[in-house]
Amino acid sequence: MKKTWQEKLKDKPSFPKVLKLEKGFPCYNAVHKIGAEVGDEIVLVNPSEVVTIMKQVPRGRLITIVEICKKIGGQYDVKACCSLTTGIFIMTAANAVEEARREGKSLGIPYWRTLKADGFLNEKYPGGQEAHKRLLEGENFRVIVRGKKYQVVDYEKYLVKLT
């Protein structure tokens, strides 16, 4: 039987893992933009570590995958976390929230406040960019079209300060 989104959000016993960044890693380009170089340590974490940060974003504030990766990297004293797995966990959390909502439950994860790099909306969220846009506009964020993508106007002003 296929796993539910909520089941996919469960932690794996083999994580976290600290690895040395290699050019062939699927997350290389994104992690390199954050400042990691070949040979630097990065961490692969469990979904719960990403979700814990997502839950800390209050109404009126935002966070991007870049800030999440930097925060997690700092917790492990490495340059960053793997942005590919982090992005997968963010998308999984969003789908798990909507799945739980249909079941009459709440997971307490305001996933719509988590943006992609540079303040872009996540097309992989349930309902795509349009649904993500509606949720953000419901919290009075202004969203504009940039080609085929949507971006929150002045998103930097709303970034949460993580401690």
C-alpha positions as CSV (number, residue, x, y, z in Angstrom):
1,M,0.0,0.0,0.0
2,K,1.2,3.5,-0.9
3,K,2.5,5.6,2.0
4,T,0.5,8.7,3.1
5,W,2.1,12.1,3.1
6,Q,2.0,12.0,6.9
7,E,3.9,8.7,6.8
8,K,6.5,10.1,4.4
9,L,7.1,12.9,6.9
10,K,8.4,10.5,9.5
11,D,12.2,10.5,10.4
12,K,14.6,7.9,9.0
13,P,16.9,6.1,11.5
14,S,19.9,6.6,9.3
15,F,19.8,10.4,9.4
16,P,21.2,12.9,10.0
17,K,24.3,12.3,7.9
18,V,27.2,14.7,7.4
19,L,28.9,14.4,4.0
20,K,31.6,16.2,2.1
21,L,30.2,18.2,-0.8
22,E,31.1,16.8,-4.3
23,K,30.4,18.4,-7.6
24,G,28.2,15.5,-8.7
25,F,25.7,15.9,-5.8
26,P,22.2,16.8,-7.1
27,C,22.1,19.8,-4.7
28,Y,25.6,21.0,-5.6
29,N,24.6,24.2,-7.5
30,A,22.1,25.3,-4.8
31,V,24.4,24.6,-1.9
32,H,27.3,26.2,-3.7
33,K,25.1,29.4,-4.0
34,I,24.8,29.4,-0.3
35,G,28.6,29.4,0.0
36,A,29.6,25.8,0.2
37,E,32.6,24.6,-1.8
38,V,33.7,21.1,-2.9
39,G,35.0,19.3,0.1
40,D,33.0,21.4,2.6
41,E,30.7,19.4,5.0
42,I,27.0,19.5,4.4
43,V,24.3,17.7,6.3
44,L,21.3,15.5,5.2
45,V,18.7,15.8,7.9
46,N,15.4,14.3,8.9
47,P,12.0,15.9,8.0
48,S,11.3,16.8,11.6
49,E,14.3,19.2,11.7
50,V,12.9,21.1,8.6
51,V,9.3,21.0,10.0
52,T,10.5,22.4,13.4
53,I,11.8,25.5,11.7
54,M,8.8,25.9,9.4
55,K,6.6,25.8,12.6
56,Q,8.5,28.8,14.0
57,V,7.4,31.2,11.3
58,P,4.6,33.4,12.7
59,R,1.8,35.1,10.8
60,G,3.2,38.1,9.0
61,R,6.6,36.6,8.5
62,L,8.3,34.4,5.9
63,I,11.2,32.1,5.4
64,T,13.0,30.6,2.4
65,I,14.7,27.3,1.8
66,V,18.0,29.2,1.9
67,E,17.4,30.4,5.5
68,I,16.3,26.9,6.5
69,C,19.5,25.4,5.1
70,K,21.7,27.9,6.7
71,K,20.0,27.5,10.1
72,I,20.3,23.7,9.9
73,G,23.9,23.9,8.7
74,G,24.7,26.1,11.7
75,Q,23.1,23.6,14.1
76,Y,25.6,21.0,12.8
77,D,28.5,23.4,12.4
78,V,28.7,22.8,8.6
79,K,28.2,25.1,5.7
80,A,24.6,24.1,4.9
81,C,22.2,21.3,4.6
82,C,21.3,19.5,1.3
83,S,18.8,21.8,-0.3
84,L,17.4,19.0,-2.5
85,T,16.2,16.8,0.5
86,T,15.2,20.0,2.4
87,G,13.0,21.0,-0.6
88,I,11.5,17.5,-0.7
89,F,10.7,17.7,3.0
90,I,9.1,21.2,2.6
91,M,6.9,19.9,-0.2
92,T,6.1,16.7,1.8
93,A,5.1,18.8,4.8
94,A,2.7,20.9,2.7
95,N,1.0,17.8,1.3
96,A,0.9,16.2,4.8
97,V,-0.8,19.4,6.2
98,E,-3.5,19.3,3.5
99,E,-4.0,15.5,3.8
100,A,-4.4,15.9,7.6
101,R,-6.8,18.9,7.0
102,R,-9.0,16.6,4.8
103,E,-9.1,14.2,7.7
104,G,-10.1,16.9,10.2
105,K,-6.7,17.1,11.8
106,S,-4.2,19.9,12.1
107,L,-0.4,19.5,12.0
108,G,0.3,23.1,12.9
109,I,2.7,23.7,10.0
110,P,2.1,27.0,8.2
111,Y,3.9,25.7,5.1
112,W,2.7,28.6,2.8
113,R,5.0,30.9,4.7
114,T,8.0,28.9,3.4
115,L,9.2,30.2,0.0
116,K,11.7,29.0,-2.5
117,A,14.9,30.9,-3.0
118,D,14.6,34.6,-3.8
119,G,11.0,34.8,-2.5
120,F,9.4,32.6,-5.3
121,L,6.3,30.6,-4.6
122,N,6.4,26.8,-4.6
123,E,4.6,25.2,-7.6
124,K,4.9,21.8,-5.9
125,Y,2.6,22.8,-3.0
126,P,-0.9,21.4,-3.1
127,G,-2.9,23.4,-5.7
128,G,0.3,24.8,-7.2
129,Q,1.4,28.5,-7.2
130,E,-2.2,29.7,-7.5
131,A,-3.2,28.1,-4.1
132,H,0.1,29.3,-2.6
133,K,-0.6,32.8,-3.8
134,R,-4.1,32.8,-2.3
135,L,-2.8,31.6,1.1
136,L,-0.1,34.3,1.1
137,E,-2.5,37.1,0.0
138,G,-4.9,35.9,2.8
139,E,-2.1,37.1,5.2
140,N,-1.7,40.4,3.3
141,F,1.4,39.6,1.4
142,R,1.6,41.1,-2.1
143,V,2.5,38.6,-4.8
144,I,3.5,39.5,-8.4
145,V,4.1,37.5,-11.6
146,R,7.6,37.1,-12.9
147,G,7.4,35.3,-16.2
148,K,5.8,32.0,-15.3
149,K,6.6,32.3,-11.6
150,Y,5.1,34.2,-8.7
151,Q,7.2,36.1,-6.2
152,V,6.4,37.9,-2.9
153,V,7.1,41.6,-3.2
154,D,9.8,42.7,-0.8
155,Y,10.0,39.3,0.8
156,E,13.3,40.1,2.5
157,K,11.5,42.6,4.8
158,Y,9.3,39.7,6.1
159,L,12.0,37.1,6.7
160,V,11.8,35.7,10.2
161,K,14.9,36.1,12.4
162,L,15.9,32.6,13.5
163,T,17.8,32.2,16.8
